């Protein structure tokens, strides 16, 4: 039996076959990893990467925590802008609706000097000079001032605040660095007409909105200015250019209201011109004149001898910017004698034809008062005392009236109290307190010294006489007109009964004697006469105080006149004051000029001449 060859375990091949292959070779070994420079570079790289990641994480942490609020606000500021929508300023109109001040569309021209420097390089200087000259020539500005703005190291400067839109467009085309911003320009079409009343508005500190500076433009600023609106928008990066359609919030501006005055432009022009001519003719320092409607107390004209052009307020003398007719009180002189006469008639002390024995002087406490002309014992009617303007006769009458009743009459006439006319800077004038009167005080007050009043207050006294004894506090604002056209009338102030209608009529007759010229019966104000009309009025001359000695000057005076026409049914009242005229001793001729114009303009019917009154008794 044959025996099978042995087999090795784990294989199916015969042993003989395995042996034929020879010994098994071990697998080739991989070379050992090298630990030289390459490994070090790898480690350093990983370390740098880790450090960069840590630094980035720290920076991110700072941005998200410490600097989060600042960066958010900065980014929002760059991206959004709240733009003011300026409200259109209201107009100022005269009583007939004629514009005295109004606004028109205008442009402010702005630029970026830093941008010009960076884009123009070495040519920037010459370019700025050319720009300044072009802007100045086109807008009437100061080339040097504009040049100074361009030389500023700033990113935003205003070259002019009031350029016509067409002019602005032409300059932008010539100088692309110029941009325009919408503005409004204040217009005063009549120049200095009523400038002391109207005032002026100029650009505010931000050069973006008109602000009232003086006059009604200032005192009525909140009414005229309206309420600005706003618009929140997105802007392009690095500029103020609005991205279209990016409006986030918007509130429309509310235009200002119009203010309508009681002034009459035509009358204002004539009064202003005649006053300024008379101030020049008499070489007075200045003067003021007021015309009132006798029945309503409305101010029809208010002028000053010195004024300014509101279109060039920056060049105006500061002394001319006020309104002396309401802000500068003076001692009125003999126009104040109407207070004594009104009291004497009202309390039954005297009648117009009563005859007074008037000496050339009178002793009041420690003071001797003389008449303006030397005379012995004369015999004047009470009307003659007023018409001849006798100081002695007036004080004699005032002593009979008594100090308390005289003080009461001053209060009734409104002396020492503001009128409330509605103008800024109004003075109340001054009257010594009754408790402070000394023995000599009553030697001054009845003849218009030792107290003070404004021209408006003086005119108001005579308005009471013209209006049958009822004083209507004057006003100058007739109405306000809202943006929607609704009109709010200024209510007429309540009247103050000063004297009875009978006393007022007697006073008007007595005042016609002041302006009469008859043989031996000449009044001090006869040059105020207007042919065809009866004129009632009173002259005044008051010594000014010499500041060097604190005493009354013997050569410097306030010259006054207050009157009405026609005398028995007055349509208007005029008050005039001249400050220290060197030529001419009366303001009556100026009243004549003003009254003549009004009579012709308003077609006031002529009447019978006033009967001659007895001034000097036989």
Secondary structure, DSSP 8 states (H G I E B T S, - for coil): --------TT--S-HHHHHHH-S------------SHHHHHHHHHHHHHHHHHHHHHHHHHHHHTTTHHHHHHHHHHHHEEEEEE------EE-TTS-EEEEEEEEEEEEE-HHHHHHHHGGGHHHHHHHHHHHHHHHHT--HHHHHHHHTSS-S-EEEEEEE-HHHHHHHHHH-TT-EEEEEEEEE-TTTTTTHHHH-EEEE-TTSSSEEEEEHHHHHTHHHHH-B-EEEEEEB-TTS--B-TT---EEE--B---EEEES--HHHHHHHHHHHHHHHHHHT-SEEEEEEEETTT-BEEEEEESS---GGGGGGS-GGGSS-HHHH--B--GGGGHHHHHHHHHHTTS--TT-EEEE-SEEEETTEEEE-SS--SSEEEEHHHHHHTT-HHHHHHHHHHH-HHHHHHHHHHTTTTS----S-TT----B---GGG--TTGGGTGGGT-S-BB-HHHHHHHHHHHHTTTEEE--B-EEEEE-TTS-EEE-----EEE-S-HHHHHHHHHHHHHHT---TT---TTGGG--TTS-EEEEEEEEEEEETTTTEEEEEEEEEEEEEEESSTT-SEEEEEEEES-SS-S-SHHHHHHHHHHHHHHTT------------B--
